[in-house]
Amino acid sequence: MTSVTLPARLVIDGVRFTPNVVTSRRAPVSVRVHVSDTRGFWVRGALVFARSTPLVTSTPAEQVTNQSGYVTLSMFPRATFPLRSGYHVQFFLRTRKDGDSLLSGVSSRRLAQVATR
């Protein structure tokens, strides 16, 4: 991870939810995130944060990507999690280099969504 320095940036280039259609508030929702840099290299050791918007799930702590640039974060739906056909819940995703500022530095942000029913 120390090899990624400005002006290179991190890129959240893969997001996969499990389940990919949420039908219950009783099971966790997992999001698998892949991080690379602007040169196309997988990034290990990047910190990844995920949070539903609005806040309808628990919010896990930041976690570190593995050797292949992947990390999986699990969240638990709250009672307010909407289960309606044709509806989606959005998630704010952020990846950053450990030790860099949350507002600047080597980082990236992305919105992703999962369908509900």
C-alpha atoms as one frame of an Amber mdcrd trajectory, in Angstrom:
protein
   0.000   0.000   0.000   2.916   2.368   0.533   3.554   2.274  -3.219   0.339
   4.237  -3.894   1.126   7.940  -3.642  -0.469  11.068  -5.041  -1.351  11.794
  -7.776  -2.325   8.092  -8.042  -5.646   7.360  -6.372  -7.505   4.342  -5.117
 -10.443   3.012  -7.120 -13.359   0.942  -5.827 -13.700  -1.094  -9.005 -15.883
  -3.929  -7.740 -18.882  -4.119  -5.412 -21.015  -7.220  -4.825 -23.829  -7.592
  -2.291 -24.921 -10.868  -0.705 -27.785 -11.378  -0.883 -28.092  -9.351  -4.062
 -31.788  -8.780  -3.338 -32.461  -8.318   0.369 -35.701 -10.013   1.439 -35.275
 -10.252   5.224 -34.175  -8.110   8.155 -33.000 -11.225  10.018 -29.910 -12.048
   7.931 -26.774  -9.929   7.515 -26.080  -8.034   4.308 -22.496  -8.467   3.105
 -20.713  -6.246   0.641 -17.556  -7.494  -1.066 -15.402  -4.623  -2.278 -12.403
  -4.704  -4.596  -9.811  -1.911  -4.546  -7.219  -1.112  -7.195  -5.250   2.010
  -8.009  -5.458   4.287 -11.038  -2.686   2.244 -12.653  -4.864  -0.900 -12.495
  -2.920  -2.723  -9.740  -4.770  -4.532  -6.929  -4.225  -2.800  -3.611  -3.665
  -4.779  -0.421  -3.783  -3.000   2.928  -6.296  -0.320   1.909  -8.871   0.640
   4.532 -12.506   0.246   3.426 -15.567   1.759   5.114 -19.240   1.130   4.258
 -22.451   2.648   5.604 -26.055   2.611   4.443 -27.645   5.933   3.526 -29.957
   6.556   5.252 -28.692   4.619   8.246 -30.874   1.486   8.086 -28.132  -1.066
   8.881 -25.403  -1.436  11.456 -22.095   0.161  10.472 -19.001  -2.054  10.644
 -15.542  -0.712  11.459 -13.112  -0.019   8.615 -11.471  -3.187   7.368  -8.299
  -3.904   5.400  -8.149  -5.368   1.883  -6.407  -8.727   1.469  -3.553  -9.714
  -0.879  -5.916  -9.645  -3.883  -7.458  -6.260  -3.027 -10.724  -7.650  -1.618
 -12.532  -7.109   1.661 -15.998  -8.206   2.830 -17.972  -6.126   5.308 -21.147
  -7.394   7.003 -24.016  -5.239   8.197 -27.241  -6.100   9.966 -30.537  -4.560
   8.831 -32.358  -2.445  11.421 -36.115  -2.454  11.951 -36.285   0.554   9.612
 -34.661  -1.320   6.697 -37.190  -1.011   3.824 -38.373  -4.280   2.320 -40.398
  -3.224  -0.713 -40.396  -4.541  -4.236 -38.674  -2.156  -6.640 -36.844  -0.338
  -3.836 -33.071   0.006  -3.352 -30.895   0.884  -0.361 -27.828   2.976  -1.080
 -24.439   2.526   0.566 -21.598   5.016   0.852 -18.242   3.289   0.329 -14.849
   4.812   1.036 -11.348   3.441   0.663  -8.229   5.178   1.853  -4.578   4.760
   2.571  -3.868   4.212   6.261  -2.331   7.312   7.798  -3.730   9.707   5.175
  -6.385  12.308   5.936 -10.026  11.236   5.696 -10.724  14.287   3.537  -7.727
  14.203   1.220  -4.796  12.023   0.293  -4.883   8.687  -1.495  -8.552   7.703
  -1.320 -11.795   7.167  -3.213 -15.512   7.247  -2.568 -18.398   5.513  -4.306
 -22.116   4.952  -3.939 -23.587   1.499  -4.521 -27.045   0.055  -4.024 -28.777
  -3.219  -3.330 -32.330  -4.107  -4.277 -34.939  -5.056  -1.668 -38.169  -7.010
  -1.823
